Amino acid sequence: MALDEKVSNIVYISISKNDFGQRFKAMRMATVMKLIPVYPNVAADFAQVTRITNDKEARDKERLGQIKKASEVWVIGEMNREMLEDVDLARRMNKKVKYFEPTAKDAELKEIDASQAKKARFM
């Protein structure tokens, strides 16, 4: 398999900085569904190594690559400008987009309709 080939069981998780703590719920949900979760800086959580960069072009290229390989995109929490770009890109690539909001239960995210997804007030 080529490195740029799409793998059907990858889910890209677009998550705001305000809701970043919810990524573990999303990871748990994805693995139960036999999906491989990826999101910006996923390597930092698994290997405790990060390639944090202030270079927007490099970050955008990495996000594009992850979304391109994913079979679907999950949007969690209040959407910021970057997350809206992720959704737009996913739709242009004909990817399935699902929206979730955090719940009071530790291990759960609630799937919601796109019309219920909230946009950040200060974008």
C-alpha positions as CSV (number, residue, x, y, z in Angstrom):
1,M,0.0,0.0,0.0
2,A,1.3,3.5,-0.9
3,L,1.8,6.0,1.9
4,D,-0.7,8.4,0.4
5,E,-3.4,5.7,-0.2
6,K,-6.7,6.0,1.8
7,V,-7.3,3.5,4.5
8,S,-11.0,2.9,5.1
9,N,-10.9,2.7,8.9
10,I,-9.2,6.0,9.7
11,V,-11.3,8.8,11.3
12,Y,-9.9,12.4,11.4
13,I,-10.9,14.2,14.6
14,S,-11.2,17.9,14.3
15,I,-11.4,19.3,17.8
16,S,-11.1,22.8,19.2
17,K,-8.4,23.8,21.7
18,N,-11.2,24.5,24.3
19,D,-12.5,20.9,23.9
20,F,-9.1,19.2,23.4
21,G,-9.5,17.2,26.7
22,Q,-12.3,15.4,24.9
23,R,-9.9,13.7,22.5
24,F,-9.6,10.7,24.8
25,K,-13.3,10.2,24.6
26,A,-13.1,10.4,20.9
27,M,-10.2,8.0,20.7
28,R,-12.0,5.5,22.9
29,M,-15.2,5.7,20.8
30,A,-13.2,5.3,17.6
31,T,-11.3,2.2,18.8
32,V,-14.5,0.6,20.0
33,M,-15.9,1.2,16.5
34,K,-12.7,-0.4,15.1
35,L,-11.5,2.9,13.6
36,I,-8.1,4.5,13.8
37,P,-8.3,8.0,15.3
38,V,-6.0,10.7,14.0
39,Y,-5.9,14.4,14.8
40,P,-3.3,17.2,14.8
41,N,-0.4,16.3,17.1
42,V,-1.7,12.8,17.7
43,A,1.9,11.7,17.9
44,A,2.4,13.8,21.0
45,D,-0.2,11.8,22.9
46,F,1.1,8.4,21.8
47,A,4.9,9.0,21.7
48,Q,5.1,12.1,23.9
49,V,7.0,13.7,21.0
50,T,5.7,16.7,19.3
51,R,6.5,18.7,16.2
52,I,4.7,21.9,17.3
53,T,5.2,24.5,14.6
54,N,4.1,28.0,14.1
55,D,4.2,27.5,10.3
56,K,0.6,27.5,9.3
57,E,1.4,26.2,5.8
58,A,3.1,23.1,7.4
59,R,0.2,22.5,9.8
60,D,-2.3,22.9,6.9
61,K,-0.4,20.4,4.8
62,E,-0.3,17.9,7.7
63,R,-4.1,18.3,8.2
64,L,-4.8,17.9,4.5
65,G,-2.8,14.6,4.4
66,Q,-4.7,13.3,7.5
67,I,-8.1,14.2,6.1
68,K,-7.2,12.8,2.7
69,K,-6.4,9.4,4.2
70,A,-9.5,9.4,6.5
71,S,-12.8,7.7,5.6
72,E,-14.7,10.2,7.8
73,V,-14.2,13.3,9.8
74,W,-15.5,13.9,13.4
75,V,-16.1,17.4,14.6
76,I,-16.1,17.8,18.4
77,G,-17.1,20.9,20.3
78,E,-17.4,24.5,19.3
79,M,-16.0,25.0,15.8
80,N,-13.2,27.5,15.2
81,R,-12.0,28.7,11.8
82,E,-9.6,25.8,11.3
83,M,-12.3,23.3,12.1
84,L,-14.6,24.9,9.6
85,E,-11.8,24.6,7.0
86,D,-11.5,20.9,7.9
87,V,-15.2,20.4,7.4
88,D,-15.2,22.3,4.0
89,L,-12.2,20.3,2.9
90,A,-13.8,17.0,3.9
91,R,-17.0,17.8,2.1
92,R,-15.1,18.7,-1.1
93,M,-13.4,15.3,-0.8
94,N,-16.8,13.6,-0.3
95,K,-15.9,12.4,3.2
96,K,-18.6,11.6,5.8
97,V,-18.7,14.4,8.4
98,K,-20.1,13.6,11.9
99,Y,-20.6,16.2,14.7
100,F,-20.3,15.5,18.4
101,E,-20.7,17.3,21.7
102,P,-19.2,16.4,25.0
103,T,-21.5,14.9,27.6
104,A,-21.3,14.8,31.4
105,K,-20.4,11.1,31.3
106,D,-16.6,10.6,31.2
107,A,-16.4,8.2,28.3
108,E,-19.2,9.5,26.0
109,L,-19.6,12.0,23.2
110,K,-23.1,12.7,21.8
111,E,-23.6,12.7,18.1
112,I,-25.6,15.7,16.9
113,D,-27.0,17.1,13.7
114,A,-24.8,19.5,11.7
115,S,-27.4,22.2,12.4
116,Q,-26.8,21.8,16.1
117,A,-23.0,22.3,15.8
118,K,-21.9,25.5,17.4
119,K,-19.5,28.0,15.9
120,A,-17.0,29.8,18.2
121,R,-18.1,33.3,19.0
122,F,-14.6,34.8,18.6
123,M,-13.1,33.6,15.3
